Amino acid sequence: MPIYCDESGGVGRGVMTLAGLSIEAADAEKTLARFREVTGLTGELKGSRIDLAERALLFEILDDAKWSATVGIAISALVPEQGSDRGDHDVAIYVHLLEDVISAMVPATDGCVSVFMDDGRYGPETLALVRKDIAAIIGPCGQAQLELSHRLPGLQIADVIANTFFNRAMVTERQARMAAIVAPYLESGQVRLRLLSGGTQTDD
């Protein structure tokens, strides 16, 4: 089953999340098509552009599909060391989260997993190195591929999951509602959290 990865937030926001979504491509397409039908969405599905009701609806539609997700969250490790470049630090946190999430998910696959990563945030040289790192984790049987999120429903759904957990981690008036939406999936184990703290990753 493919794994779709997208991130939300960053060093400048004080929180970065990265979601790895395991779902068949056909199920992702059906989920997005149903969401478009109900909401009238015509453009790309982005977590930052939908309201709470639409977000809850997407998770409800997902209940008809077989899926699971692992979400990495970085909070206290986001402060760069004195004198370090903020952009480089943002990349380092992203890479750490991505590698940890994929490493946690690969043992649950058949060993020939395809990983699709959003191609829209960092430069091509950085992403080429990231792709190489992920390819090494999943081994020669699998594939690591960069894609623009508007082309793959799985990436768009992963974006919503990452953004939901980003907003769940941020202290705002929406935090409690975000937590309520994802609470059943955390309780069932369908979504697993991994927390980055001080440079080390731990299961929540």
N, C-alpha and C positions, 0 to 999 in steps of 0.2 A: 504494500500500500504506500503510495507516495507521501512525502512529508513536505508541507508548504511552510515557509518561514518568513515572518515579517516582524518589524520592530515598531515601537512607539516611544516617544519621549527622547531624552538624551541628556548629556551633561548640563546643558543650559537650563533644563527643566528640573533637574534634581532627581529625576527618576527615569530609568530606561527599562522597558520590558521587551521581551522577545518571545513570540509564540511559535511553537512548532506544532502544526496541525496535521494529523494523520487521517486522511480521508480519500476514498476513491475519487478519481476525476469526475466520473459520471454523477456521483452523489453531490459533489461540489457544484457541478453545473446545474443539477436539478434544484438544489437549495437556492442558488442565486436566481434562477429563473422564477421560482415561486415567490421569492422576495420581491423581485421586480414586478411580478404580476399584481401582488397585493399593494405595494407602495407606489407603483408608477415610476420607480427609479429608471432613468435612462442612461446615466453616465456610470463611471466607475464607483463601486461600493467602497467607501472609506469610513473607518471608524470615527474620524474627526468630523464627519459631515452628517451623521445621522443622530436623531434624538433618542431619548431613553426608550420610548415606545417602539421605535423601529429596531433598536438594538435587542430588546426583549423578544420581539417578533422573530428576528434572525435566529436566536438561540432556540426558540420554539420550533421553527421549521427544521432546524438541525436535528431535533429529536427523532425525525423520521429517517435519519441516516445513521450509518455506523461510523463513528469517529472517536478520536481521543486527542488530547492536546497536552503538551508540556510547556509551561510558561516560566521563563527565567526573569527574575526581577532584580535590578541593581539599584540600591538606594545609598547606603552609607559609603560605598566604594566609588561614588561618582566624583568626589573632589580630587582634582589633579594634584600631583605633587608640586611643590613650589618650583617655579621655573620651567615646568613642563608645558608643552603645547596643548591647548584645550581640544583642538581638532584631533590630534593624535590620540589623546586620552579617550575621546568619544569613540573612535575606531576600536581602541583596545577593549573598552567595555563591551562594545557590540560583538567583537570577535570572541571574547570570553563567554558571553551569554550564548552565542550561536553554537560554539564548539561544545559547551556543556549540555545544552538542550539536545543537540543531535546525538551526543555520546550516550545520553540517558535514554533516548528513544530507539536507537539502532538495535539493542539486544532484544527488543520486543518484535522485531521484524524477521523476515525470512532470510536476511543477510544480503538481499539484492534490492535494497531500497533506492528509490530516486528522490533526491532532495532538490526542491526548487526554492530559490532565494530571490527576494526582491532586488531588482537591479537599479532602483531609483535613488538611492541615498548617497552612496560614496562614489569616488572616482573609479575609472576602469582598472587602474593598476592595483588599487587596494582590493577591489572586488575579485580580481584575478587571483591574488594571494589567498583571499578568503575561500574561494572556490577550491583551490588546491588543498588547503587545510581540511576542508570538509570531505573532499574526495579521499584523502588519506584515512579519515575516520571511518567512512563507510566501506572502504575496500574496493578492490577491482571489480567486484560483481555489481556494484551499484553505480549511480551517476549523480554528480552534483552539477546543477545547472542554474544559471542566472536568467531571470525572466522579468520583463516589465509586468507589474501587477495587473494592469488592465487587461492583459491577455489571458490570465488564469483565474478562474473563480476561486480556486483553493487559496491563492495568495490574497485575494480580496477578503475572504472570510478570516484568514489568519490575521490580517490587519485589524479587523474588528475585534478579534479576541485579544490581541496585544494592546489595542487602545482601551478596551474595557478594563483590563488589569492595570494599565497605566492610570486610568481615572480612579480605579479602586484604591490605588496607592496614594493618590494625591488628596490632601485635606481640602475638600471643597464641599459645596452644598450637594453635589451629585455623588459623593463618595458612597454613602449608605445605599443609594439606589443601585449603583454599580455592583456593590458587594452582594445585594439581594439577588441580582440577576444570575450571578455565577455561583452562588452558594450551593445549589443542588448538585452542580457538576463537581465541585470540590469535595463535597461530602461523599459522593458516589465513587470518587477516584477517577472519573472520566477526564478531569483536568488535574494535572499535578503541578505543584509549584516548586521552583528551585530558587533559593534566595542567595544573591551574591552579597557578601558582607565582608569588607576588609580584604577582598581579593580571594576569598574562598567561597565555594559553592556548597550549599546544604539543602537537603530536602525539607520542605515545610510540612 
